[in-house]
Amino acid sequence: MRKWIGVGVISAAAIISNGLWVHAQNPRVLPSPRVAPAPGQDEPMVISGNDFGFRVDTWSADGTPVGKIVVRRDGKWVEVRIPVAPRRVTAR
């Protein structure tokens, strides 16, 4: 009986130590700090393709951009209004 208790304790210690070792091998990656657009800035930063983009208004604490979807119309970026209710695509 003592033999099995000893085997269990050694096995548990091995599993815990292996888990701690594996956890230590994964480096913690912190998001890089980003600069929010300055107040009064004429043209906010737009992450875009040719005519479709995302205007970054600010950055959240975890580094995620917060902003609005925009399209280019007559050379200027215009905010998109998305309808709240979905529309039926198929015909009856």
Number of C-alpha atoms within 10 A of each C-alpha: 5 7 7 9 10 11 11 12 11 12 12 12 12 12 12 12 12 12 11 11 11 10 11 10 8 8 7 8 6 8 10 8 11 14 9 15 15 10 8 7 8 8 10 16 16 17 12 14 10 7 12 17 19 19 22 18 16 18 16 11 10 11 14 12 16 13 14 15 18 20 19 16 11 7 8 11 19 16 15 12 9 8 7 6 6 7 7 7 6 5 4 4
